[in-house]
Amino acid sequence: MNDLREAARARPLQGFRIGVTAHRRAGDLIEALERRGAQVLHAPALKIAPVESDEALLAEIAAVIAAAPDVVLVTTAYGMRRWCEAADAAGRGEELLAALGRADIYVRGPKARGAVRAAGLEDAGISPDETTAALTGLAIAAGIRGKVVAVQVHGYTDAAALAQLRAAGAAVLTVTPYRWVNAEDGDRLSQLIDAVAARELDVLTFTSAPAADAVLSAAAASGRGATFLAALRGGTVPGGAWGAAHPDAPHPGGTAAVASAAVGPVTAAPLLAAGITPLVPERFRMGALIRLVCEHLEEAGALRVESSAGLLEVRGQALLIDKVPVPLAPAPLQLLKSLISAGGAVRSQGELAAGLGLGGAGHSLHMTISRLRAALPDPGVVETVVKRGYRIRV
């Protein structure tokens, strides 16, 4: 038993399906999730454009050098590095560093500070909570009226922050060291949208705001926008019931929502605007995001009951009996979830049929119960209570 518990701790995501929308560092995230036992569906919505062909970035670098800004706001380490790399490639690296070295540099977080210092520069201050809003407030508090402020944006321009800087009297320049373009990875994004709409994923992860915005836009364009949003919001499709063949038909039985998880508040912004409340770690790091996903699924995504056949555990789309996976089709699995959630109490036929979206179809319910029993090592664990319903024998 101790060995089983150790194995469970080592693979806390066993049985769960997680969607990954990242392009940059996707391999690191996928490897970490799979190492913890998750099944991953990777569908990058966007990729970063090659810096060497980015003429707009070269023009922005030239503008910063010419303007000799008084204040520079650095939002990401990756952006700072690409900014310097692009300037070096254009033969203007020393000019850029000289211009930045004369400015007061404010950074959004420790990684951005590290990138600034790696470039041989020093910063004048760091955002207290690693947000663009706090970084903007820090610069405004230091006094920017009549000054030129250069802002390194990170692929998803925070229009509100730029407006605040201008309202405080600054002349604002922006530099976008990385821009996003369509990922063009076949039909994986449509597969991910379908999986969310059918509630076949347990968590959908986001590591950039542009990718979150792109996924929402792609879902809306696919014709499945209503079910996609309903799955992530935890509700049903607006406008009443659909026929089972309708492309926006909700998943049978109104199963649990697909949780969303964003690496930080900037990434979460497009989701919140769409009425989706994602999980966001206190520290805006990939490792913290993974830990939060593990904690959430362990608390909210796993159902357990000690039965006469051993520990029954439903983790996402998988059934484990004493930590051993047991294959089970979706309908019997949903039925088992309903029985396990009762904790040994009786569920009536009406409750079970409604949970499967069967209405009053008693024959279909009996067939699903038969399929569930046939899949279990001990069929008797699903016990019939005459004239009352069914329960798990504990």
Phi, psi and omega in degrees: 000321178297323178297321179295319180294320178297319179296321179295321179292325181287333181233067185292346181255013179301130178094347184262148177249128185233133177267136179239123181256359185290152169250300177289131181062021178299322181300320179296316182293315181297316181299319180294320179291316181293324177299331178271006173103358184284153167263126189248134170251112183259122179218084180297130180276329184218159171228163183274132181292146178299132185291329185292339181256012185268087181294329179296321179295318179298323177293321179294320178298317179298321180294320179294316180298317181292325184280337183048068188299151176279327183226141177231131177250120180251120186262330181221148177294318181298318179296319179297317181295316181292326177300311180292320180298318180295320179295319178299316182297331179271002181077019183237020183299314182294322178297318180296313181297324178295319179294316180292326182294338178272354184262160168276117184258128175244138186241152184278336182194179183300324180293318177297320177299317180298320179293322178297315181290327177296334177277002179086018182247167177237149178258157180262353180174161183229141178301135183290338183230017175061033176244154178295325180298315180291324177298316178299315179299324179297316180292318180297319180297330180283345178098109182232004181299128180080004182256162175264124181243124176258129183242122173276109179266166193235050174087342179222090189297128177275093184299324181296319180295317179296321179296322179294320179296317179294321180295334179277003174100010182268152167268120191253129169249146175240148175230128182242090184293337174225135181240155186255138175230164180302139185288329179055051179252057177065219184253024182296326180294320177294325176296319179295317179298317178298319181294321177293313182300324178275000180058042178264356173254155177262326179215142173243121186257147178226136178239003174209145179295319178301321179294320178298316179296320181293320179295317178298318179294319180294322178296317179297320181287340184282347185088000179247020184302320183296313181288326177299310180293321180298321180295319181281337177271344180085019181244197177249169182293129178298149173098011175096187186285151177245156170289155185298333182273353182293138182297338177257021180294132178291159178298139183306136172084000179057051184296173187302155180295156169274117179289148173246150181222128181241143186290340180191177185294329177295315178296325183287340189304311179296328179291315179298321179296334179269007179084017180253132180253102184276163167287135178224122181290158179293324175257129189275068182227155181297320179299319179293324177297316180297316179299319180295319178297317178300313181297317181297313183290326177295323182277317189251342187256355182247135175245135183222147170205137173280116183245179177294342180262000183118194181282113174269129183220121174256120181239102182065246183257015186232147174252132173237136174243114188051043176072006178261123181297138177234118181299137182208132179291161185303314184294311175300326179295317178296321177297316180297322177303317180297320180290318180296319181297340177282346176064031180101349177283165183278136170252129181288162177300322180296317179298315182293318180295319179296321179296335178264359182072029184263352183061235181260022184280083183297323182296318179296322178296315181297323178295320180293320177297319179298319179293322178296312181298321182294332182277342184273143177301327177238096183302333183290353179293335173265106190259134175275129174252108189306129177065008180237318181148223186221158176206166172274130179281113184260000000 
